[in-house]
Amino acid sequence: METISEYFNSIIFPHLGIFLKHVGDHISIGSFEIRFYGIIIMCGFILAYFLVTNEAKRTGQDPEMYLDFILILIIPVILGARIYYILFRLDQYIVAGNVKETILGMLNIRGGGLAIYGGVIAGIITGCIFAKRRKVNVLRLADTAAFGLLIGQILGRWGNFFNREAFGGMTELPWRMRLWISGTYYIDVHPTFLYESLWNVAGLLLLCLAVDKVRRFDGENTCFYFLWYGIGRFWIEGLRTDSLYLFHVTLFGERVRVSQALSLVMIVLTAVILLKNRSADPARMFVNRRLDGQATVLPDRSEERPIEDGPAEADRPAKTPAEDAAGGKASAEGAAEPADGGDNG
């Protein structure tokens, strides 16, 4: 017979026949605990590196630049995710009359509290600065980084699984997830972490197999990411029970969820950009894909002149008076004779 403690430490999908015993949220090395959430985030960065550098090689970019970019991203992304989370949950962190405790609580990321959108915003700001300093096309950088962003989010949501967080409201659907709240009480909920992870898997497959192969302008991969993720997050956020709210703003009598509001803005903005550029000329992209799947950087032909046969007029030797006279006579005779191959009507 299973003991109460075994059930309490388990995660169950009852109608799928999945019973996971002793699901912890960390590993211990001596007295030091390492959270699975942190391990998963680092695995996400590593997989993002391999995916992004592979795309960089395929499109004729410098893969080492993307290694630098990912290493630079780690701290700003985590800080951005933390600041975003704290901003919309200030009441949980401010300890009246105790500045030290307030600051320590905000800095204690081991206690949880990271928001994906905050990390994405910090990543965008960091990417713009990085592109400017490296003198590279920021849209090309973003299009390549979109692959890594999706794989990172696919893995990152499984950190929520180990933490038993970011789940939805109670449901009776066949794929519901059962969590034990106490030794005698459990709830069956939407596994929203799984919904979002699978949604991002579908987005990554679409990006790799379709969108990236037919893109028509720089930034299209990035727009697809924000459109796809925005749609999925808007829907999934409505199922969750731990949403961040837009302070005390209400709409139709309900408090506005920050992630839904931001998702809606992303959906509208990127849809407009994609529609506006639906007839864009792919030849104008910074990276031009060849028919064989390789890539080449388009040369700047704005200063080029048509190639002429023979030396330029200024480089030709001056004609003698006799040559000028002979040339004039030949021209007159040629004008008097009908040209061969004329239009026959």
Contacts in CASP RR format, 6 or more apart in sequence:
PFRMAT RR
TARGET T0000
AUTHOR 0000-0000-0000
METHOD contacts of the structure
MODEL  1
METISEYFNSIIFPHLGIFLKHVGDHISIGSFEIRFYGIIIMCGFILAYF
LVTNEAKRTGQDPEMYLDFILILIIPVILGARIYYILFRLDQYIVAGNVK
ETILGMLNIRGGGLAIYGGVIAGIITGCIFAKRRKVNVLRLADTAAFGLL
IGQILGRWGNFFNREAFGGMTELPWRMRLWISGTYYIDVHPTFLYESLWN
VAGLLLLCLAVDKVRRFDGENTCFYFLWYGIGRFWIEGLRTDSLYLFHVT
LFGERVRVSQALSLVMIVLTAVILLKNRSADPARMFVNRRLDGQATVLPD
RSEERPIEDGPAEADRPAKTPAEDAAGGKASAEGAAEPADGGDNG
4 183 0 8 1.000
4 184 0 8 1.000
6 21 0 8 1.000
6 22 0 8 1.000
7 180 0 8 1.000
7 183 0 8 1.000
7 186 0 8 1.000
8 180 0 8 1.000
8 182 0 8 1.000
8 183 0 8 1.000
9 21 0 8 1.000
9 22 0 8 1.000
9 23 0 8 1.000
9 24 0 8 1.000
9 180 0 8 1.000
10 19 0 8 1.000
10 20 0 8 1.000
10 21 0 8 1.000
10 22 0 8 1.000
10 23 0 8 1.000
10 180 0 8 1.000
11 20 0 8 1.000
11 23 0 8 1.000
11 161 0 8 1.000
11 164 0 8 1.000
11 177 0 8 1.000
11 178 0 8 1.000
11 179 0 8 1.000
12 18 0 8 1.000
12 19 0 8 1.000
12 20 0 8 1.000
12 177 0 8 1.000
12 178 0 8 1.000
13 19 0 8 1.000
13 175 0 8 1.000
13 176 0 8 1.000
13 177 0 8 1.000
13 178 0 8 1.000
13 191 0 8 1.000
14 176 0 8 1.000
14 178 0 8 1.000
14 188 0 8 1.000
15 174 0 8 1.000
15 175 0 8 1.000
15 176 0 8 1.000
16 174 0 8 1.000
16 175 0 8 1.000
23 162 0 8 1.000
24 36 0 8 1.000
24 162 0 8 1.000
25 35 0 8 1.000
25 36 0 8 1.000
25 37 0 8 1.000
25 162 0 8 1.000
25 163 0 8 1.000
25 164 0 8 1.000
26 33 0 8 1.000
26 34 0 8 1.000
26 35 0 8 1.000
26 36 0 8 1.000
27 33 0 8 1.000
27 34 0 8 1.000
27 36 0 8 1.000
27 39 0 8 1.000
28 34 0 8 1.000
35 110 0 8 1.000
35 162 0 8 1.000
35 163 0 8 1.000
36 159 0 8 1.000
36 162 0 8 1.000
36 163 0 8 1.000
37 112 0 8 1.000
37 156 0 8 1.000
37 159 0 8 1.000
37 160 0 8 1.000
37 162 0 8 1.000
37 163 0 8 1.000
38 159 0 8 1.000
40 155 0 8 1.000
40 156 0 8 1.000
40 158 0 8 1.000
40 159 0 8 1.000
40 162 0 8 1.000
41 78 0 8 1.000
41 155 0 8 1.000
41 156 0 8 1.000
41 159 0 8 1.000
43 155 0 8 1.000
44 151 0 8 1.000
44 152 0 8 1.000
44 155 0 8 1.000
44 156 0 8 1.000
45 70 0 8 1.000
45 73 0 8 1.000
45 74 0 8 1.000
45 152 0 8 1.000
47 148 0 8 1.000
47 151 0 8 1.000
47 152 0 8 1.000
47 155 0 8 1.000
48 70 0 8 1.000
48 147 0 8 1.000
48 148 0 8 1.000
48 149 0 8 1.000
48 151 0 8 1.000
48 152 0 8 1.000
49 66 0 8 1.000
49 67 0 8 1.000
49 70 0 8 1.000
51 147 0 8 1.000
51 148 0 8 1.000
51 151 0 8 1.000
52 66 0 8 1.000
52 70 0 8 1.000
52 144 0 8 1.000
52 145 0 8 1.000
52 147 0 8 1.000
52 148 0 8 1.000
53 63 0 8 1.000
53 66 0 8 1.000
53 67 0 8 1.000
54 63 0 8 1.000
55 144 0 8 1.000
55 147 0 8 1.000
56 62 0 8 1.000
56 63 0 8 1.000
56 65 0 8 1.000
56 66 0 8 1.000
56 144 0 8 1.000
57 63 0 8 1.000
58 293 0 8 1.000
58 294 0 8 1.000
58 295 0 8 1.000
59 140 0 8 1.000
59 144 0 8 1.000
59 287 0 8 1.000
59 289 0 8 1.000
59 295 0 8 1.000
60 287 0 8 1.000
60 294 0 8 1.000
60 295 0 8 1.000
60 296 0 8 1.000
60 297 0 8 1.000
61 140 0 8 1.000
61 144 0 8 1.000
61 287 0 8 1.000
65 134 0 8 1.000
65 136 0 8 1.000
66 144 0 8 1.000
66 145 0 8 1.000
69 127 0 8 1.000
69 130 0 8 1.000
69 141 0 8 1.000
69 145 0 8 1.000
72 126 0 8 1.000
72 130 0 8 1.000
73 123 0 8 1.000
73 126 0 8 1.000
73 127 0 8 1.000
76 119 0 8 1.000
76 122 0 8 1.000
76 123 0 8 1.000
76 125 0 8 1.000
76 126 0 8 1.000
77 119 0 8 1.000
77 122 0 8 1.000
77 123 0 8 1.000
77 126 0 8 1.000
78 109 0 8 1.000
78 114 0 8 1.000
78 119 0 8 1.000
79 122 0 8 1.000
80 118 0 8 1.000
80 119 0 8 1.000
80 121 0 8 1.000
80 122 0 8 1.000
81 113 0 8 1.000
81 114 0 8 1.000
81 115 0 8 1.000
81 116 0 8 1.000
81 118 0 8 1.000
81 119 0 8 1.000
81 122 0 8 1.000
82 106 0 8 1.000
82 109 0 8 1.000
82 113 0 8 1.000
82 114 0 8 1.000
83 118 0 8 1.000
83 122 0 8 1.000
84 115 0 8 1.000
84 117 0 8 1.000
84 118 0 8 1.000
84 119 0 8 1.000
84 121 0 8 1.000
85 113 0 8 1.000
85 114 0 8 1.000
85 115 0 8 1.000
85 118 0 8 1.000
85 244 0 8 1.000
86 93 0 8 1.000
86 106 0 8 1.000
86 113 0 8 1.000
88 115 0 8 1.000
88 244 0 8 1.000
88 245 0 8 1.000
88 246 0 8 1.000
88 247 0 8 1.000
88 258 0 8 1.000
89 244 0 8 1.000
93 102 0 8 1.000
93 105 0 8 1.000
93 106 0 8 1.000
94 102 0 8 1.000
95 101 0 8 1.000
95 102 0 8 1.000
112 163 0 8 1.000
115 244 0 8 1.000
115 259 0 8 1.000
116 153 0 8 1.000
117 258 0 8 1.000
117 259 0 8 1.000
117 262 0 8 1.000
120 149 0 8 1.000
124 142 0 8 1.000
127 138 0 8 1.000
127 141 0 8 1.000
127 142 0 8 1.000
127 145 0 8 1.000
128 138 0 8 1.000
130 141 0 8 1.000
131 137 0 8 1.000
131 138 0 8 1.000
131 141 0 8 1.000
132 138 0 8 1.000
137 218 0 8 1.000
137 286 0 8 1.000
139 218 0 8 1.000
139 219 0 8 1.000
139 222 0 8 1.000
139 286 0 8 1.000
140 218 0 8 1.000
140 219 0 8 1.000
140 286 0 8 1.000
140 287 0 8 1.000
142 219 0 8 1.000
142 221 0 8 1.000
142 222 0 8 1.000
143 212 0 8 1.000
143 215 0 8 1.000
143 218 0 8 1.000
143 219 0 8 1.000
143 220 0 8 1.000
143 221 0 8 1.000
143 222 0 8 1.000
144 221 0 8 1.000
146 207 0 8 1.000
146 221 0 8 1.000
146 222 0 8 1.000
146 224 0 8 1.000
146 225 0 8 1.000
147 204 0 8 1.000
147 207 0 8 1.000
147 208 0 8 1.000
147 221 0 8 1.000
149 225 0 8 1.000
150 200 0 8 1.000
150 203 0 8 1.000
150 204 0 8 1.000
150 207 0 8 1.000
150 225 0 8 1.000
150 229 0 8 1.000
151 204 0 8 1.000
153 196 0 8 1.000
153 197 0 8 1.000
153 200 0 8 1.000
153 229 0 8 1.000
154 197 0 8 1.000
154 200 0 8 1.000
154 201 0 8 1.000
154 204 0 8 1.000
155 197 0 8 1.000
156 197 0 8 1.000
157 166 0 8 1.000
157 193 0 8 1.000
157 194 0 8 1.000
157 196 0 8 1.000
157 197 0 8 1.000
157 200 0 8 1.000
158 193 0 8 1.000
158 197 0 8 1.000
159 193 0 8 1.000
160 166 0 8 1.000
160 167 0 8 1.000
160 193 0 8 1.000
161 191 0 8 1.000
161 193 0 8 1.000
161 194 0 8 1.000
164 179 0 8 1.000
165 193 0 8 1.000
165 242 0 8 1.000
166 192 0 8 1.000
166 193 0 8 1.000
166 240 0 8 1.000
166 242 0 8 1.000
167 177 0 8 1.000
167 179 0 8 1.000
167 189 0 8 1.000
167 190 0 8 1.000
167 191 0 8 1.000
167 192 0 8 1.000
167 193 0 8 1.000
167 240 0 8 1.000
167 241 0 8 1.000
167 242 0 8 1.000
168 189 0 8 1.000
168 190 0 8 1.000
168 191 0 8 1.000
168 192 0 8 1.000
168 239 0 8 1.000
168 240 0 8 1.000
168 241 0 8 1.000
169 189 0 8 1.000
169 190 0 8 1.000
169 239 0 8 1.000
169 240 0 8 1.000
169 241 0 8 1.000
170 187 0 8 1.000
170 188 0 8 1.000
170 189 0 8 1.000
171 188 0 8 1.000
171 189 0 8 1.000
171 190 0 8 1.000
172 188 0 8 1.000
173 190 0 8 1.000
175 191 0 8 1.000
176 188 0 8 1.000
176 189 0 8 1.000
176 190 0 8 1.000
176 191 0 8 1.000
177 188 0 8 1.000
177 189 0 8 1.000
177 190 0 8 1.000
177 191 0 8 1.000
177 194 0 8 1.000
178 186 0 8 1.000
178 187 0 8 1.000
178 188 0 8 1.000
178 189 0 8 1.000
179 186 0 8 1.000
179 187 0 8 1.000
179 189 0 8 1.000
180 186 0 8 1.000
181 187 0 8 1.000
189 241 0 8 1.000
190 239 0 8 1.000
192 236 0 8 1.000
192 239 0 8 1.000
192 240 0 8 1.000
195 236 0 8 1.000
195 239 0 8 1.000
196 232 0 8 1.000
196 233 0 8 1.000
196 236 0 8 1.000
199 228 0 8 1.000
199 229 0 8 1.000
199 232 0 8 1.000
199 236 0 8 1.000
200 229 0 8 1.000
203 228 0 8 1.000
206 224 0 8 1.000
206 228 0 8 1.000
207 221 0 8 1.000
207 224 0 8 1.000
207 225 0 8 1.000
211 220 0 8 1.000
211 221 0 8 1.000
211 224 0 8 1.000
212 221 0 8 1.000
213 289 0 8 1.000
215 221 0 8 1.000
215 282 0 8 1.000
215 285 0 8 1.000
216 277 0 8 1.000
216 278 0 8 1.000
216 279 0 8 1.000
216 280 0 8 1.000
216 281 0 8 1.000
216 282 0 8 1.000
216 285 0 8 1.000
217 277 0 8 1.000
217 280 0 8 1.000
217 282 0 8 1.000
217 284 0 8 1.000
217 285 0 8 1.000
218 285 0 8 1.000
218 286 0 8 1.000
218 287 0 8 1.000
220 274 0 8 1.000
220 277 0 8 1.000
223 270 0 8 1.000
223 273 0 8 1.000
223 274 0 8 1.000
224 270 0 8 1.000
224 274 0 8 1.000
226 266 0 8 1.000
226 267 0 8 1.000
226 269 0 8 1.000
226 270 0 8 1.000
227 266 0 8 1.000
227 267 0 8 1.000
227 270 0 8 1.000
227 271 0 8 1.000
227 274 0 8 1.000
229 263 0 8 1.000
229 266 0 8 1.000
230 263 0 8 1.000
230 266 0 8 1.000
230 267 0 8 1.000
231 263 0 8 1.000
231 267 0 8 1.000
232 263 0 8 1.000
233 259 0 8 1.000
233 260 0 8 1.000
233 263 0 8 1.000
234 259 0 8 1.000
234 260 0 8 1.000
234 263 0 8 1.000
234 264 0 8 1.000
234 267 0 8 1.000
237 243 0 8 1.000
237 257 0 8 1.000
237 259 0 8 1.000
237 260 0 8 1.000
237 263 0 8 1.000
238 257 0 8 1.000
238 260 0 8 1.000
243 257 0 8 1.000
243 258 0 8 1.000
243 259 0 8 1.000
243 260 0 8 1.000
244 257 0 8 1.000
244 258 0 8 1.000
244 259 0 8 1.000
245 255 0 8 1.000
245 256 0 8 1.000
245 257 0 8 1.000
245 258 0 8 1.000
246 255 0 8 1.000
246 256 0 8 1.000
246 257 0 8 1.000
246 258 0 8 1.000
246 261 0 8 1.000
248 255 0 8 1.000
249 255 0 8 1.000
249 256 0 8 1.000
250 256 0 8 1.000
282 288 0 8 1.000
282 289 0 8 1.000
283 298 0 8 1.000
285 298 0 8 1.000
286 297 0 8 1.000
286 298 0 8 1.000
287 295 0 8 1.000
287 296 0 8 1.000
287 297 0 8 1.000
288 295 0 8 1.000
288 296 0 8 1.000
288 297 0 8 1.000
288 298 0 8 1.000
289 295 0 8 1.000
290 296 0 8 1.000
END
